[in-house]
Amino acid sequence: MKTNENSWVLITGASSGFGEEFARQYAAQGKSLVLVARRLDKLEALSKELRERFGTEVINEQVDLSSIPAVIELHKRLVQQGIAVDVLINNAGHGLQGPFLDHAIDQSLAMIDLDIASLTTMTRLFAQDMRIRRRGHILQIASLLSYQGVKNFAVYSAAKAYVLRFSEALHQELKGDGVIVTALCPGMSDTGFAQSANQTLTPALKMVMMQPEPVVRAGIRALQAGRMSVVPGFGNKALTALTWATPRRFHQRLMANVMGA
Ligand SMILES: NC(=O)c1ccc[n+]([C@@H]2O[C@H](COP(=O)([O-])OP(=O)(O)OC[C@H]3O[C@@H](n4cnc5c(N)ncnc54)[C@H](OP(=O)(O)O)[C@@H]3O)[C@@H](O)[C@H]2O)c1
């Protein structure tokens, strides 16, 4: 199923969760992949599986994306190899639950580095190349928390609000240049996220929790359809609708309860 054209899908945070699932679904479509994360052993195990199952062409890149010079180097390396990234999945991200004042400022700033600064730099570098080729797709992984400030997720929900608003604006700016930008806003999903964010899983969260497979499928479909944003899953769509249909005090409290804040 491998294609020979020089057209690649770059997935950040491909060593687990959604990123790993994006790699599987794009490999099944016959796409060539650039997989990026810090844990090289995980990337190598995944690429071995994808080469065997689908004959996928895969490049593994071990990069700490919270370092902007490392992001710039990654882009430079790929350009030097003549790799044309036509689909960019800006998925790597990190969350943290707890009162803002209980976290060291370094923890909050690290989240901003990865979730905002790195995503913005990746978008700038690769969208520029896409605009020159007049083709490209960028999927930004935002969150259901993009829609409101949530107690005990202050920096994370603000960072994801940035991702959503940034993507909405770029969607309008770049569509005339042949570059599609779409935001995917998942709710709680069964990945490594909760553990690395020190998140408590409430019964309500367990009830609405989605598997990565339908979330990723919804993201790829929305990107291919040229949509501005998508919220996967009925329960998540209903929670988003509440942010438009109810007073802020009500839906903020509801979301804080759902998130166990
Ligand atoms: N799961 C959810 O409930 C949920 C809901 C809404 C939004 N999201 C968003 O979905 C995205 C993916 O998260 P996930 O749920 O799939 O969680 P996950 O399983 O923890 O995956 C996170 C990925 O990001 C990579 N990553 C983290 N820090 C990195 C860094 N400094 N440099 C490079 N890669 C880094 C990790 O790889 P390494 O550790 O190997 O570097 C891993 O592959 C995130 O943006 C998250 O905010 C998740």
The ligand as an ORCA input file, in Angstrom:
! r2SCAN-3c Opt
* xyz 0 1
  N      -6.224     11.993     26.245
  C      -7.034     12.981     26.517
  O      -7.941     12.866     27.346
  C      -6.896     14.295     25.776
  C      -8.000     15.139     25.701
  C      -7.886     16.336     24.999
  C      -6.705     16.655     24.376
  N      -5.643     15.816     24.468
  C      -4.402     16.201     23.771
  O      -4.016     15.138     22.909
  C      -2.637     15.237     22.633
  C      -1.983     13.878     22.718
  O      -2.052     13.403     24.037
  P      -2.432     11.909     24.401
  O      -3.767     11.959     25.025
  O      -2.217     11.010     23.260
  O      -1.401     11.652     25.591
  P      -0.116     10.728     25.692
  O      -0.480      9.309     25.448
  O       0.497     11.103     27.003
  O       0.817     11.228     24.496
  C       1.539     12.421     24.542
  C       2.583     12.378     23.454
  O       3.293     13.625     23.449
  C       4.693     13.333     23.421
  N       5.428     14.398     24.109
  C       5.214     14.888     25.354
  N       6.147     15.806     25.645
  C       6.962     15.904     24.557
  C       8.110     16.655     24.251
  N       8.621     17.537     25.116
  N       8.709     16.480     23.044
  C       8.217     15.580     22.154
  N       7.129     14.846     22.383
  C       6.515     14.986     23.572
  C       4.841     12.015     24.170
  O       6.015     11.348     23.729
  P       7.372     11.194     24.576
  O       7.013     11.121     26.020
  O       7.970      9.933     24.021
  O       8.161     12.408     24.215
  C       3.602     11.268     23.683
  O       3.884     10.624     22.470
  C      -2.082     16.274     23.616
  O      -1.906     17.506     22.933
  C      -3.195     16.404     24.650
  O      -3.196     17.683     25.262
  C      -5.701     14.630     25.156
*
